[in-house]
Amino acid sequence: MQGSGDRKATIVHAIPGRVRVRLDRSLRSPVFMRTLVDALSQVEGVRRVQANPSTGSLLLLYDPQLLSLEQLYQAARAADVTLVIPGTPAGPDSAGELTPLAQRINSAIGRLDQTVFGFTGGKLDLRTLFPLGLATAALRQIATSGGNLAAAPWYVLLWYSFESFTKFNSRRAAVNPEMPGPGSAAEG
């Protein structure tokens, strides 16, 4: 039998109230996914759990007022699955490998992202605003200096805005093209 360290599900999208994870291929059996759906559905604050065994996708809709993301991690661990944050080897516990300053920065950026998302009614997040800000700076430099700037040429800022937007958003589209983004009205 596999232990929870062997059973991994990668978070592919998370906003307050909605988390989509992709299970490793070895966990995509309909029986295991049904067991996981049943276990997570029993957690107070979980509104709906929807599974697709053929893609290994699991969508969790929950009430963020009743349930935190950390509590979802704990519920997944109780169901013998470790949730993994992209770019980290072992999920939320690997945050201990970060320096305290890096943890504070990540936490502040996460809170800011949630604030922006809530303030804009789910229409914008930092993944969109950051490249837009760089593009705006590039256009401003074009307009005010004719494209001549010693520190950061307009075309570099424009390229950075494009690169950051595609890197922040292409994984979501590539992993699950039918999955709506944060500003979408569809629930999945």
Contact map, one row per residue, 1 for C-alpha under 8 A:
11100000000000000000000000000000000000000000000000000000000000000000000000000000000000000000000000000000000000000000000000000000000000000000000000000000000000000000000000000000000000000000
11111110000000000000000000000000000000000000000000000000000000000000000000000000000000000000000000000000000000000000000000000000000000000000000000000000000000000000000000000000000000000000
11111110000000000000000000000000000000000000000000000000000000000000000000000001000000000000000000000000000000000000000000000000000000000000000000000000000000000000000000000000000000000000
01111111000000000000000000000000000000000000000000000000000000000000000000001001110000000000000000000000000000000000000000000000000000000000000000000000000000000000000000000000000000000000
01111111000000000000000000000000000000000000000000000000000000000000000000000000110000000000000000000000000000000000000000000000000000000000000000000000000000000000000000000000000000000000
01111111000000000000000000000000000000000000000000000000000000000000000000000000110000000000000000000000000000000000000000000000000000000000000000000000000000000000000000000000000000000000
01111111100000000000000100100000000000000000000000000000000000000000000000000001110000000000000000000000000000000000000000000000000000000000000000000000000000000000000000000000000000000000
00011111110000000000001100000000000000000000000000000000000000000000000000000000111100000000000000000000000000000000000000000000000000000000000000000000000000000000000000000000000000000000
00000011111000000000111100000000000000000000000000000000000000000000000000000000111100000000000000000000000000000000000000000000000000000000000000000000000000000000000000000000000000000000
00000001111100000000111100000000000000000000000000000000000000000000000000000000001111000000000000000000000000000000000000000000000000000000000000000000000000000000000000000000000000000000
00000000111111000011110000000000000000000000000000000000000000000000000000000000001111000000000000000000000000000000000000000000000000000000000000000000000000000000000000000000000000000000
00000000011111000011110000000000000000000000000000000000000000000000000000000000000011000000000000000000000000000000000000000000000000000000000000000000000000000000000000110010000000000000
00000000001111100111100000000000000000000000000000000000000000000000000000000000000000000000000000000000000000000000000000000000000000000000000000000000000000000000000000010000000000000000
00000000001111110111000000000000000000000000000000000000000000000000000000000000000000000000000000000000000000000000000000000000000000000000000000000000000000000000000000000000000000000000
00000000000011111110000000000000000000000000000000000000000000000000000000000000000000000000000000000000000000000100000000000000000000000000000000000000000000000000000000000000000001000000
00000000000001111110000000000000000000000000000000000000000000010000000000000000000000000000000000000000000000000100000000000000000000000000000000000000000000000000000000000000000000000000
00000000000000111110000000000000000000000000000000000000000111110000000000000000000000000000000000000000000000000000000000000000000000000000000000000000000000000000000000000000000000000000
00000000000011111111000000000000000000000000000000000000001111000000000000000000000000000000000000000000000000000000000000000000000000000000000000000000000000000000000000000000000000000000
00000000001111111111100000000000000000000000000000000000001110000000000000000000000000000000000000000000000000000000000000000000000000000000000000000000000000000000000000000000000000000000
00000000001111000111110000000000000000000000000000000000111100000000000000000000000000000000000000000000000000000000000000000000000000000000000000000000000000000000000000000000000000000000
00000000111110000011111000000000000000000000000000000000111000000000000000000000001000000000000000000000000000000000000000000000000000000000000000000000000000000000000000000000000000000000
00000000111100000001111100000000000000000000000000000011110000000000000000000000000000000000000000000000000000000000000000000000000000000000000000000000000000000000000000000000000000000000
00000001110000000000111111110000000000000000000000000001110000000000000000000000000000000000000000000000000000000000000000000000000000000000000000000000000000000000000000000000000000000000
00000011110000000000011111110000000000000000000000000001000000000000000000000000000000000000000000000000000000000000000000000000000000000000000000000000000000000000000000000000000000000000
00000000000000000000001111110000000000000000000000000001000000000000000000000000000000000000000000000000000000000000000000000000000000000000000000000000000000000000000000000000000000000000
00000000000000000000001111111000000000000000000000000000000000000000000000000000000000000000000000000000000000000000000000000000000000000000000000000000000000000000000000000000000000000000
00000010000000000000001111111001100000000000000000000001000000000000000000000000000000000000000000000000000000000000000000000000000000000000000000000000000000000000000000000000000000000000
00000000000000000000001111111101100000000000000000001111000000000000000000000000000000000000000000000000000000000000000000000000000000000000000000000000000000000000000000000000000000000000
00000000000000000000000001111111100000000000000000001000000000000000000000000000000000000000000000000000000000000000000000000000000000000000000000000000000000000000000000000000000000000000
00000000000000000000000000011111110000000000000000001000000000000000000000000000000000000000000000000000000000000000000000000000000000000000000000000000000000000000000000000000000000000000
00000000000000000000000000001111111000000000000000000000000000000000000000000000000000000000000000000000000000000000000000000000000000000000000000000000000000000000000000000000000000000000
00000000000000000000000000111111111100000000000000000000000000000000000000000000000000000000000000000000000000000000000000000000000000000000000000000000000000000000000000000000000000000000
00000000000000000000000000111111111110000000000000101000000000000000000000000000000000000000000000000000000000000000000000000000000000000000000000000000000000000000000000000000000000000000
00000000000000000000000000000111111111000000000000100000000000000000000000000000000000000000000000000000000000000000000000000000000000000000000000000000000000000000000000000000000000000000
00000000000000000000000000000011111111100000000000000000000000000000000000000000000000000000000000000000000000000000000000000000000000000000000000000000000000000000000000000000000000000000
00000000000000000000000000000001111111110000000000000000000000000000000000000010000000000000000000000000000000000000000000000000000000000000000000000000000000000000000000000000000000000000
00000000000000000000000000000000111111111000000011100000000000000000000000000000000000000000000000000000000000000000000000000000000000000000000000000000000000000000000000000000000000000000
00000000000000000000000000000000011111111100000000000000000000000000000000000000000000000000000000000000000000000000000000000000000000000000000000000000000000000000000000000000000000000000
00000000000000000000000000000000001111111110000000000000000000000000000000000010000000000000000000000000000000000000000000000000000000000000000000000000000000000000000000000000000000000000
00000000000000000000000000000000000111111110010010000000000000000000000000110010000000000000000000000000000000000000000000000000000000000000000000000000000000000000000000000000000000000000
00000000000000000000000000000000000011111111011110000000000000000000000000000000000000000000000000000000000000000000000000000000000000000000000000000000000000000000000000000000000000000000
00000000000000000000000000000000000001111111010000000000000000000000000000000000000000000000000000000000000000000000000000000000000000000000000000000000000000000000000000000000000000000000
00000000000000000000000000000000000000111111110000000000000000000000000000100000000000000000000000000000000000000000000000000000000000000000000000000000000000000000000000000000000000000000
00000000000000000000000000000000000000001111110000000000000000000110000000000000000000000000000000000000000000000000000000000000000000000000000000000000000000000000000000000000000000000000
00000000000000000000000000000000000000000011111000000000000001110110000000000000000000000000000000000000000000000000000000000000000000000000000000000000000000000000000000000000000000000000
00000000000000000000000000000000000000011111111110000000000111100010000000000000000000000000000000000000000000000000000000000000000000000000000000000000000000000000000000000000000000000000
00000000000000000000000000000000000000001000111110000000000111100000000000000000000000000000000000000000000000000000000000000000000000000000000000000000000000000000000000000000000000000000
00000000000000000000000000000000000000001000011111000000001111000000000000000000000000000000000000000000000000000000000000000000000000000000000000000000000000000000000000000000000000000000
00000000000000000000000000000000000010011000011111100000011110000000000000000000000000000000000000000000000000000000000000000000000000000000000000000000000000000000000000000000000000000000
00000000000000000000000000000000000010000000000111110000011100000000000000000000000000000000000000000000000000000000000000000000000000000000000000000000000000000000000000000000000000000000
00000000000000000000000000000000110010000000000011111001111000000000000000000000000000000000000000000000000000000000000000000000000000000000000000000000000000000000000000000000000000000000
00000000000000000000000000000000000000000000000001111111110000000000000000000000000000000000000000000000000000000000000000000000000000000000000000000000000000000000000000000000000000000000
00000000000000000000000000011100100000000000000000111111100000000000000000000000000000000000000000000000000000000000000000000000000000000000000000000000000000000000000000000000000000000000
00000000000000000000000000010000000000000000000000011111100000000000000000000000000000000000000000000000000000000000000000000000000000000000000000000000000000000000000000000000000000000000
00000000000000000000010000010000000000000000000000011111100000000000000000000000000000000000000000000000000000000000000000000000000000000000000000000000000000000000000000000000000000000000
00000000000000000000011110110000000000000000000000111111110000000000000000000000000000000000000000000000000000000000000000000000000000000000000000000000000000000000000000000000000000000000
00000000000000000001111000000000000000000000000000111111111000000000000000000000000000000000000000000000000000000000000000000000000000000000000000000000000000000000000000000000000000000000
00000000000000000001111000000000000000000000000011110001111100000000000000000000000000000000000000000000000000000000000000000000000000000000000000000000000000000000000000000000000000000000
00000000000000000111100000000000000000000000000111100000111110000000000000000000000000000000000000000000000000000000000000000000000000000000000000000000000000000000000000000000000000000001
00000000000000001111000000000000000000000000011111000000011111000000000000000000000000000000000000000000000000000000000000000000000000000000000000000000000000000000000000000000000000000000
00000000000000001110000000000000000000000000011110000000001111100000000000000000000000000000000000000000000000000000000000000000000000000000000000000000000000000000000000000000000000000000
00000000000000001100000000000000000000000000111100000000000111110010000000000000000000000000000000000000000000000000000000000000000000000000000000000000000000000000000000000000000000000000
00000000000000001000000000000000000000000000111000000000000011111110000000000000000000000000000000000000000000000000000000000000000000000000000000000000000000000000000000000000000000000000
00000000000000011000000000000000000000000000100000000000000001111111100000000000000000000000000000000000000000000000000000000000000000000000000000000000000000000000000000000000000000000000
00000000000000000000000000000000000000000000000000000000000000111111000000000000000000000000000000000000000000000000000000000000000000000000000000000000000000000000000000000000000000000000
00000000000000000000000000000000000000000001100000000000000000111111000000000000000000000000000000000000000000000000000000000000000000000000000000000000000000000000000000000000000000000000
00000000000000000000000000000000000000000001110000000000000001111111101100000000000000000000000000000000000000000000000000000000000000000000000000000000000000000000000000000000000000000000
00000000000000000000000000000000000000000000000000000000000000011111111100000000000000000000000000000000000000000000000000000000000000000000000000000000000000000000000000000000000000000000
00000000000000000000000000000000000000000000000000000000000000010011111110000000000000000000000000000000000000000000000000000000000000000000000000000000000000000000000000000000000000000000
00000000000000000000000000000000000000000000000000000000000000000001111111000000000000000000000000000000000000000000000000000000000000000000000000000000000000000000000000000000000000000000
00000000000000000000000000000000000000000000000000000000000000000011111111100000000000000000000000000000000000000000000000000000000000000000000000000000000000000000000000000000000000000000
00000000000000000000000000000000000000000000000000000000000000000011111111110000000000000000000000000000000000000000000000000000000000000000000000000000000000000000000000000000000000000000
00000000000000000000000000000000000000000000000000000000000000000000111111111000011000000001000000000000000000000000000000000000000000000000000000000000000000000000000000000000000000000000
00000000000000000000000000000000000000000000000000000000000000000000011111111100000000000000000000000000000000000000000000000000000000000000000000000000000000000000000000000000000000000000
00000000000000000000000000000000000000010010000000000000000000000000001111111110000000000000000000000000000000000000000000000000000000000000000000000000000000000000000000000000000000000000
00000000000000000000000000000000000000010000000000000000000000000000000111111111111000000000000000000000000000000000000000000000000000000000000000000000000000000000000000000000000000000000
00010000000000000000000000000000000000000000000000000000000000000000000011111111111000000000000000000000000000000000000000000000000000000000000000000000000000000000000000000000000000000000
00000000000000000000000000000000000000000000000000000000000000000000000001111111100000000000000000000000000000000000000000000000000000000000000000000000000000000000000000000000000000000000
00000000000000000000000000000000000100110000000000000000000000000000000000111111100000000000000000000000000000000000000000000000000000000000000000000000000000000000000000000000000000000000
00110010000000000000000000000000000000000000000000000000000000000000000000011111110000000000000000000000000000000000000000000000000000000000000000000000000000000000000000000000000000000000
00011111100000000000000000000000000000000000000000000000000000000000000000011111111000000000000000000000000000000000000000000000000000000000000000000000000000000000000000000000000000000000
00011111100000000000000000000000000000000000000000000000000000000000000010011001111100000110000000000000000000000000000000000000000000000000000000000000000000000000000000000000000000000000
00000001111000000000100000000000000000000000000000000000000000000000000010011000111110000111000000000000000000000000000000000000000000000000000000000000000000000000000000000000000000000000
00000001111000000000000000000000000000000000000000000000000000000000000000000000011111011111000000000000000000000000000000000000000000000000000000000000000000000000000000000000000000000000
00000000011100000000000000000000000000000000000000000000000000000000000000000000001111111111000000000000000000000000000000000000000000000000000000000000000000000000000000000000000000000000
00000000011100000000000000000000000000000000000000000000000000000000000000000000000111110000000000000000000000000000000000000000000000000000000000000000000000000000000000000000000000000000
00000000000000000000000000000000000000000000000000000000000000000000000000000000000011111000000000000000000000000000000000000000000000000000000000000000000000000000000000000000000000000000
00000000000000000000000000000000000000000000000000000000000000000000000000000000000111111110010000000000000000000000000000000000000000000000000000000000000000000000000000000000000000000000
00000000000000000000000000000000000000000000000000000000000000000000000000000000000110111110010000000000000000000000000000000000000000000000000000000000000000000000000000000000000000000000
00000000000000000000000000000000000000000000000000000000000000000000000000000000011110011111110000000000000000000000000000000000000000000000000000000000000000000000000000000000000000000000
00000000000000000000000000000000000000000000000000000000000000000000000000000000011110011111111000000000000000000000000000000000000000000000000000000000000000000000000000000000000000000000
00000000000000000000000000000000000000000000000000000000000000000000000010000000001110000111111000000000000000000000000000000000000000000000000000000000000000000000000000000000000000000000
00000000000000000000000000000000000000000000000000000000000000000000000000000000000000000111111100000000000000000000000000000000000000000000000000000000000000000000000000000000000000000000
00000000000000000000000000000000000000000000000000000000000000000000000000000000000000011111111111000000000000000000000000000000000000000000000000000000000000000000000000000000000000000000
00000000000000000000000000000000000000000000000000000000000000000000000000000000000000000011111111000010000000000000000000000000000000000000000000000000000000000000000000000000000000000000
00000000000000000000000000000000000000000000000000000000000000000000000000000000000000000000111111100000000000000000000000000000000000000000000000000000000000000000000000000000000000000000
00000000000000000000000000000000000000000000000000000000000000000000000000000000000000000000011111100000000000000000000000000000000000000000000000000000000000000000000000000000000000000000
00000000000000000000000000000000000000000000000000000000000000000000000000000000000000000000011111111110000000000000000000000000000000000000000000000000000000000000000000000000000000000000
00000000000000000000000000000000000000000000000000000000000000000000000000000000000000000000000111111110000000000000000000000000000000000000000000000000000000000000000000000000000000000000
00000000000000000000000000000000000000000000000000000000000000000000000000000000000000000000000001111111000000000000000000000000000000000000000000000000000000000000000000000000000000000000
00000000000000000000000000000000000000000000000000000000000000000000000000000000000000000000000001111111100000000000000000000000000000000000000000000000000000000000000000000000000000000000
00000000000000000000000000000000000000000000000000000000000000000000000000000000000000000000000001111111110000000000000000000000000000000000000000000000000000000000000000000000000000000000
00000000000000000000000000000000000000000000000000000000000000000000000000000000000000000000001001111111111000000000000000000000000000000000000000000000000000000000000000000000000000000000
00000000000000000000000000000000000000000000000000000000000000000000000000000000000000000000000000011111111100000000000000000000000000000000000000000000000000000000000000000000000000000000
00000000000000000000000000000000000000000000000000000000000000000000000000000000000000000000000000001111111110000000000000000000000000000000000000000000000000000000000000000000000000000000
00000000000000000000000000000000000000000000000000000000000000000000000000000000000000000000000000000111111111000000000000000000000000000000000000000000000000000000000000000000000000000000
00000000000000000000000000000000000000000000000000000000000000000000000000000000000000000000000000000011111111100000000000000000000000000000000000000000000000000000000000000000000000000000
00000000000000000000000000000000000000000000000000000000000000000000000000000000000000000000000000000001111111110000000000000000000000000000000000000000000000000000000000000000000000000000
00000000000000000000000000000000000000000000000000000000000000000000000000000000000000000000000000000000111111111000000000000000000000000000000000000000000000000000000000000000000000000000
00000000000000000000000000000000000000000000000000000000000000000000000000000000000000000000000000000000011111111100000000000000000000000000000000000000000000000000000000000000000000000000
00000000000000000000000000000000000000000000000000000000000000000000000000000000000000000000000000000000001111111110000000000000000000000000000000000000000000000000000000000000000000000000
00000000000000000000000000000000000000000000000000000000000000000000000000000000000000000000000000000000000111111111000000000000000000000000000000000000000000000000000000000000000000000000
00000000000000000000000000000000000000000000000000000000000000000000000000000000000000000000000000000000000011111111100000001100000000000000000000000000000000000000000000000000000000000000
00000000000000110000000000000000000000000000000000000000000000000000000000000000000000000000000000000000000001111111110000001000000000000000000000000000000000000000000000000000000000000000
00000000000000000000000000000000000000000000000000000000000000000000000000000000000000000000000000000000000000111111111000000000000000000000000000000000000000000000000000000000000000000000
00000000000000000000000000000000000000000000000000000000000000000000000000000000000000000000000000000000000000011111111100011100000000000000000000000000000000000000000000000000000000000000
00000000000000000000000000000000000000000000000000000000000000000000000000000000000000000000000000000000000000001111111111111100000000000000000000000000000000000000000000000000000000000000
00000000000000000000000000000000000000000000000000000000000000000000000000000000000000000000000000000000000000000111111111000000000000000000000000000000000000000000000000000000000000000000
00000000000000000000000000000000000000000000000000000000000000000000000000000000000000000000000000000000000000000011111111000000000000000000000000000000000000000000000000000000000000000000
00000000000000000000000000000000000000000000000000000000000000000000000000000000000000000000000000000000000000000001111111110000000000000000000000000000000000000000000000000000000000000000
00000000000000000000000000000000000000000000000000000000000000000000000000000000000000000000000000000000000000000000111111110000000000000000000000000000000000000000000000000000000000100000
00000000000000000000000000000000000000000000000000000000000000000000000000000000000000000000000000000000000000000000111111111000000000000000000000000000000000000000000000000000000001110000
00000000000000000000000000000000000000000000000000000000000000000000000000000000000000000000000000000000000000000000100111111000000000000000000000000000000000000000000000000000000001110000
00000000000000000000000000000000000000000000000000000000000000000000000000000000000000000000000000000000000000000001100111111111100000000000000000000000000000000000000000000000000001100000
00000000000000000000000000000000000000000000000000000000000000000000000000000000000000000000000000000000000000001101100001111111100000000000000000000000000000000000000000000000000001000000
00000000000000000000000000000000000000000000000000000000000000000000000000000000000000000000000000000000000000001001100000011111110000000000000000000000000000000000000000000000000000000000
00000000000000000000000000000000000000000000000000000000000000000000000000000000000000000000000000000000000000000000000000011111111000000000000000000000000000000001100110000000000000000000
00000000000000000000000000000000000000000000000000000000000000000000000000000000000000000000000000000000000000000000000000011111111100000000000000000000000000000000100000000000000000000000
00000000000000000000000000000000000000000000000000000000000000000000000000000000000000000000000000000000000000000000000000011111111110000000000000000000000000000000000000000000000000000000
00000000000000000000000000000000000000000000000000000000000000000000000000000000000000000000000000000000000000000000000000000111111111000000000000000000000000001001100000000000000000000000
00000000000000000000000000000000000000000000000000000000000000000000000000000000000000000000000000000000000000000000000000000011111111100000000000000000000000011101100000000000000000000000
00000000000000000000000000000000000000000000000000000000000000000000000000000000000000000000000000000000000000000000000000000001111111110000000000000000000000001000000000000000000000000000
00000000000000000000000000000000000000000000000000000000000000000000000000000000000000000000000000000000000000000000000000000000111111111000000000000000000000001000000000000000000000000000
00000000000000000000000000000000000000000000000000000000000000000000000000000000000000000000000000000000000000000000000000000000011111111100000000000000000011011000000000000000000000000000
00000000000000000000000000000000000000000000000000000000000000000000000000000000000000000000000000000000000000000000000000000000001111111110000000000000000011001100000000000000000000000000
00000000000000000000000000000000000000000000000000000000000000000000000000000000000000000000000000000000000000000000000000000000000111111111000000000000000000000000000000000000000000000000
00000000000000000000000000000000000000000000000000000000000000000000000000000000000000000000000000000000000000000000000000000000000011111111100000000000010010000000000000000000000000000000
00000000000000000000000000000000000000000000000000000000000000000000000000000000000000000000000000000000000000000000000000000000000001111111110000000000111111000000000000000000000000000000
00000000000000000000000000000000000000000000000000000000000000000000000000000000000000000000000000000000000000000000000000000000000000111111111000000000010001000000000000000000000000000000
00000000000000000000000000000000000000000000000000000000000000000000000000000000000000000000000000000000000000000000000000000000000000011111111100000000000000000000000000000000000000000000
00000000000000000000000000000000000000000000000000000000000000000000000000000000000000000000000000000000000000000000000000000000000000001111111111111000110000000000000000000000000000000000
00000000000000000000000000000000000000000000000000000000000000000000000000000000000000000000000000000000000000000000000000000000000000000111111111110000010000000000000000000000000000000000
00000000000000000000000000000000000000000000000000000000000000000000000000000000000000000000000000000000000000000000000000000000000000000011111111100000000000000000000000000000000000000000
00000000000000000000000000000000000000000000000000000000000000000000000000000000000000000000000000000000000000000000000000000000000000000001111111100000000000000000000000000000000000000000
00000000000000000000000000000000000000000000000000000000000000000000000000000000000000000000000000000000000000000000000000000000000000000000111111111000000000000000000000000000000000000000
00000000000000000000000000000000000000000000000000000000000000000000000000000000000000000000000000000000000000000000000000000000000000000000111111110000000000000000000000000000000000000000
00000000000000000000000000000000000000000000000000000000000000000000000000000000000000000000000000000000000000000000000000000000000000000000111111111000111000000000000000000000000000000000
00000000000000000000000000000000000000000000000000000000000000000000000000000000000000000000000000000000000000000000000000000000000000000000110011111100110000000000000000000000000000000000
00000000000000000000000000000000000000000000000000000000000000000000000000000000000000000000000000000000000000000000000000000000000000000000100010111111110000000000000000000000000000000000
00000000000000000000000000000000000000000000000000000000000000000000000000000000000000000000000000000000000000000000000000000000000000000000000000011111100000000000000000000000000000000000
00000000000000000000000000000000000000000000000000000000000000000000000000000000000000000000000000000000000000000000000000000000000000000000000000001111100000000000000000000000000000000000
00000000000000000000000000000000000000000000000000000000000000000000000000000000000000000000000000000000000000000000000000000000000000000000000000001111110110000000000000000000000000000000
00000000000000000000000000000000000000000000000000000000000000000000000000000000000000000000000000000000000000000000000000000000000000000100100000111111111110000000000000000000000000000000
00000000000000000000000000000000000000000000000000000000000000000000000000000000000000000000000000000000000000000000000000000000000000001110110000111001111111000000000000000000000000000000
00000000000000000000000000000000000000000000000000000000000000000000000000000000000000000000000000000000000000000000000000000000000000000100000000100000111111100000000000000000000000000000
00000000000000000000000000000000000000000000000000000000000000000000000000000000000000000000000000000000000000000000000000000000000000000100000000000001111111110000000000000000000000000000
00000000000000000000000000000000000000000000000000000000000000000000000000000000000000000000000000000000000000000000000000000000000001101100000000000001111111111000000000000000000000000000
00000000000000000000000000000000000000000000000000000000000000000000000000000000000000000000000000000000000000000000000000000000000001100110000000000000011111111100000000000000000000000000
00000000000000000000000000000000000000000000000000000000000000000000000000000000000000000000000000000000000000000000000000000000000000000000000000000000001111111110000000000000000000000000
00000000000000000000000000000000000000000000000000000000000000000000000000000000000000000000000000000000000000000000000000000000001001000000000000000000000111111111000000000000000000000000
00000000000000000000000000000000000000000000000000000000000000000000000000000000000000000000000000000000000000000000000000000000011111100000000000000000000011111111100000000000000000000000
00000000000000000000000000000000000000000000000000000000000000000000000000000000000000000000000000000000000000000000000000000000001000100000000000000000000001111111110000000000000000000000
00000000000000000000000000000000000000000000000000000000000000000000000000000000000000000000000000000000000000000000000000000000000000000000000000000000000000111111111000000000000000000000
00000000000000000000000000000000000000000000000000000000000000000000000000000000000000000000000000000000000000000000000000000010011000000000000000000000000000011111111100000000000000000000
00000000000000000000000000000000000000000000000000000000000000000000000000000000000000000000000000000000000000000000000000000011011000000000000000000000000000001111111110000000000000000000
00000000000000000000000000000000000000000000000000000000000000000000000000000000000000000000000000000000000000000000000000000000000000000000000000000000000000000111111111000000000000000000
00000000000000000000000000000000000000000000000000000000000000000000000000000000000000000000000000000000000000000000000000000000000000000000000000000000000000000011111111100000000000000000
00000000000000000000000000000000000000000000000000000000000000000000000000000000000000000000000000000000000000000000000000000010000000000000000000000000000000000001111111100000000000000000
00000000000000000000000000000000000000000000000000000000000000000000000000000000000000000000000000000000000000000000000000000010000000000000000000000000000000000000111111111000000000000000
00000000000000000000000000000000000000000000000000000000000000000000000000000000000000000000000000000000000000000000000000000000000000000000000000000000000000000000011111111100000000000000
00000000000100000000000000000000000000000000000000000000000000000000000000000000000000000000000000000000000000000000000000000000000000000000000000000000000000000000001111111110000000000000
00000000000110000000000000000000000000000000000000000000000000000000000000000000000000000000000000000000000000000000000000000000000000000000000000000000000000000000000011111111101010000000
00000000000000000000000000000000000000000000000000000000000000000000000000000000000000000000000000000000000000000000000000000000000000000000000000000000000000000000000011111111111000000000
00000000000000000000000000000000000000000000000000000000000000000000000000000000000000000000000000000000000000000000000000000000000000000000000000000000000000000000000001111111100000000000
00000000000100000000000000000000000000000000000000000000000000000000000000000000000000000000000000000000000000000000000000000000000000000000000000000000000000000000000000111111100000000000
00000000000000000000000000000000000000000000000000000000000000000000000000000000000000000000000000000000000000000000000000000000000000000000000000000000000000000000000000011111111000000000
00000000000000000000000000000000000000000000000000000000000000000000000000000000000000000000000000000000000000000000000000000000000000000000000000000000000000000000000000011111111100000000
00000000000000000000000000000000000000000000000000000000000000000000000000000000000000000000000000000000000000000000000000000000000000000000000000000000000000000000000000001001111100000000
00000000000000000000000000000000000000000000000000000000000000000000000000000000000000000000000000000000000000000000000000000000000000000000000000000000000000000000000000011001111110000001
00000000000000000000000000000000000000000000000000000000000000000000000000000000000000000000000000000000000000000000000000000000000000000000000000000000000000000000000000000000111111111111
00000000000000000000000000000000000000000000000000000000000000000000000000000000000000000000000000000000000000000000000000000000000000000000000000000000000000000000000000010000001111110000
00000000000000100000000000000000000000000000000000000000000000000000000000000000000000000000000000000000000000000000000001111000000000000000000000000000000000000000000000000000000111110000
00000000000000000000000000000000000000000000000000000000000000000000000000000000000000000000000000000000000000000000000011110000000000000000000000000000000000000000000000000000000111111000
00000000000000000000000000000000000000000000000000000000000000000000000000000000000000000000000000000000000000000000000001100000000000000000000000000000000000000000000000000000000111111110
00000000000000000000000000000000000000000000000000000000000000000000000000000000000000000000000000000000000000000000000000000000000000000000000000000000000000000000000000000000000100111110
00000000000000000000000000000000000000000000000000000000000000000000000000000000000000000000000000000000000000000000000000000000000000000000000000000000000000000000000000000000000100011111
00000000000000000000000000000000000000000000000000000000000000000000000000000000000000000000000000000000000000000000000000000000000000000000000000000000000000000000000000000000000100011111
00000000000000000000000000000000000000000000000000000000001000000000000000000000000000000000000000000000000000000000000000000000000000000000000000000000000000000000000000000000001100000111
